[in-house]
Each structure stands twice: as C-alpha cells, then as structure tokens.
C-alpha cells in the first residue's frame, strides 16, 4: 500500500511537471518572442515579406532624370504655367545624389539658365570658386544670370579677387564680371569696387559704374568718398564724379551739395545737368532755398529750367508762398 502511494505521487509529478514547466519562468515566452527575428508580417492569414532594397541610381540615370524634369519644367514655363516649385524641389533632391560638376557640364544653355542651373553652379562654387568661375568664363553659353551668381560668390570671398581678376583675359565676359562683382561690393567695400572698376576698359561703362560708386559712397561715408574723388587724376572723370556725388548728397544736404558742385566743377555741361538735379531734390524740402539758389545761375536755359522746376512744384504744394516769391522775383528783374 505504501509502495502504491509513492507510485501515485510519482505519476502525478510526472503528469504535472510538463504542464507547469513553461510557466516556471515568467520570462520564458517573452524571451522566445523577443528573440525571434522579424521576417515579415501576417495580415488576414497572408505572410508579407519586407520590400527589397532600392537599387542605387547611377550617375547616368540621375542626369537623364534631371534632363527630363528640366524639360518638363521649361515646357510649363513656356506655356505660361506656374513656377512649379514642386519640380524644382525634386530636382534639388536629385542634385543631392549627384556630382555638381558632372551635372552642370551636361546641361544645355536653356537648362543652365534655370533656378536649378544657378543652384548647381552655386554648389560647385562653394567647393571650388576659381575652377567654377573659369568654367563660366570659358563657356560661350554663359548668360548674365550665371555671371551674377559668380559675382556674388566672389563678393562673399573677395580676399584674392584683385589678383584673380587681373589674370583674366580681356573679353566681354571679363567686363561684365568686373561690373557685376563691383556692383555687389559697392555697399560693403567701395574701395574694392573702385579697384575692380579700374581694371575695366576705359569708356562709358567704366565711368557710369564709378559714378554709381560715388553716389552710394557719399551717402554712407562722405569723408571717405571725397578723399577718393580728390585723388582721381583724370580731371574730366573727377568732375563727373563730383557731379554724381553732389546729386546724391543733395538728398542729405542740398545746400552743401550745391556749394560743393559750384566750387569744384568748371565744365558748364556737367554743372548745369547736376544743378538741375539738385534743384529738383532741394525744392521738395525747401522750395524757397532752392528758388533763391536758382536765381544765382547765369542767365540762360539752365536758369530758366531751374526756376520752372521750382515754381511748378511750389505752386502745387504752397501756392500762396510761391506766388509771393514769384511776384518779388519779377519786380527785382
């Protein structure tokens, strides 16, 4: 009987052990589930395997896709469509996967002169400013927009600009490059803008650019601008710069600008043109002072034009004061 009880207990243990064993360790099932590699998912009884890795796009495929999207973008522009910013965003993404030099050298003239073409050039310039500039200079299809991008790059990194510009062969592109870069430098570094202008071919383009520098510089730094103009050795150029600066300075101090013009410029044509410009500016802030100054002009067309400018404006803004002044002027003359 004792043996029978022991046997029953042993049998019960054998029966219970395999049923309880999985639960003897609370983390056993969790460990099995966590450690099992995920090879897919099951949905509605169907096993779904992971998508295969996307093949890497070759450089040739990237270029072909860029040309296709640029062609589509240009067609939209030609038909008067929207700017199609989404297409440009797609192109920018393709640029991130490609080589800027390889891409830009494959673009046609029309493709170059798109926002994407400008962006590719800008990226190249960030990596190698000199080589990118040389490529644009040697590219017969380089348009004004491309030159502006190059000019901006040099304006931001102008350390070696003077030396680089002096090494460029004389060409229409060089003149445009000097003008574009100098224009972008005028506000931040007028002295360097003048340096670039001095490398331009003498003529109307160079003179006009120097006059624009004088106009901007005098408004920001009158002392520095005057010091530069006084050191200009060409008398004709110097007078034209004084006249340009005086017209600009009239916006700040017309009386001083007028006095400076008359004291410094001897050429009648230059004086007359600048004087009329000063009068047209001065009459807005102080019509009586402008009118009194105009009466000091020598008799002739310039004096008559100046007085007409003053009277026409003054009669519209303050007819009473204008009429009294004109009556007094008539009595004196």
Residue, then its C-alpha position, 0 to 999 in steps of 0.5 A: x500500500x505504501x509502495x502504491x502511494x509513492x507510485x501515485x505521487x510519482x505519476x502525478x509529478x510526472x503528469x504535472x511537471x510538463x504542464x507547469x514547466x513553461x510557466x516556471x519562468x515568467x520570462x520564458x515566452x517573452x524571451x522566445x518572442x523577443x528573440x525571434x527575428x522579424x521576417x515579415x508580417x501576417x495580415x488576414x492569414x497572408x505572410x508579407x515579406x519586407x520590400x527589397x532594397x532600392x537599387x542605387x541610381x547611377x550617375x547616368x540615370x540621375x542626369x537623364x532624370x534631371x534632363x527630363x524634369x528640366x524639360x518638363x519644367x521649361x515646357x510649363x514655363x513656356x506655356x505660361x504655367x506656374x513656377x512649379x516649385x514642386x519640380x524644382x524641389x525634386x530636382x534639388x533632391x536629385x542634385x543631392x545624389x549627384x556630382x555638381x560638376x558632372x551635372x552642370x557640364x551636361x546641361x544645355x544653355x536653356x537648362x543652365x539658365x534655370x533656378x536649378x542651373x544657378x543652384x548647381x553652379x552655386x554648389x560647385x562654387x562653394x567647393x571650388x570658386x576659381x575652377x567654377x568661375x573659369x568654367x563660366x568664363x570659358x563657356x560661350x553659353x554663359x548668360x548674365x544670370x550665371x555671371x551674377x551668381x559668380x559675382x556674388x560668390x566672389x563678393x562673399x570671398x573677395x580676399x584674392x579677387x584683385x589678383x584673380x581678376x587681373x589674370x583674366x583675359x580681356x573679353x566681354x565676359x571679363x567686363x561684365x564680371x568686373x561690373x557685376x562683382x563691383x556692383x555687389x561690393x559697392x555697399x560693403x567695400x567701395x574701395x574694392x569696387x573702385x579697384x575692380x572698376x579700374x581694371x575695366x576698359x576705359x569708356x562709358x561703362x567704366x565711368x557710369x559704374x564709378x559714378x554709381x560708386x560715388x553716389x552710394x559712397x557719399x551717402x554712407x561715408x562722405x569723408x571717405x568718398x571725397x578723399x577718393x574723388x580728390x585723388x582721381x587724376x583724370x580731371x574730366x572723370x573727377x568732375x563727373x564724379x563730383x557731379x554724381x556725388x553732389x546729386x546724391x548728397x543733395x538728398x542729405x544736404x542740398x545746400x552743401x551739395x550745391x556749394x560743393x558742385x559750384x566750387x569744384x566743377x568748371x565744365x558748364x555741361x556737367x554743372x548745369x545737368x547736376x544743378x538741375x538735379x539738385x534743384x529738383x531734390x532741394x525744392x521738395x524740402x525747401x522750395x524757397x532755398x532752392x528758388x533763391x539758389x536758382x536765381x544765382x545761375x547765369x542767365x540762360x536755359x539752365x536758369x530758366x529750367x531751374x526756376x520752372x522746376x521750382x515754381x511748378x512744384x511750389x505752386x502745387x504744394x504752397x501756392x500762396x508762398x510761391x506766388x509771393x516769391x514769384x511776384x518779388x522775383x519779377x519786380x527785382x528783374 
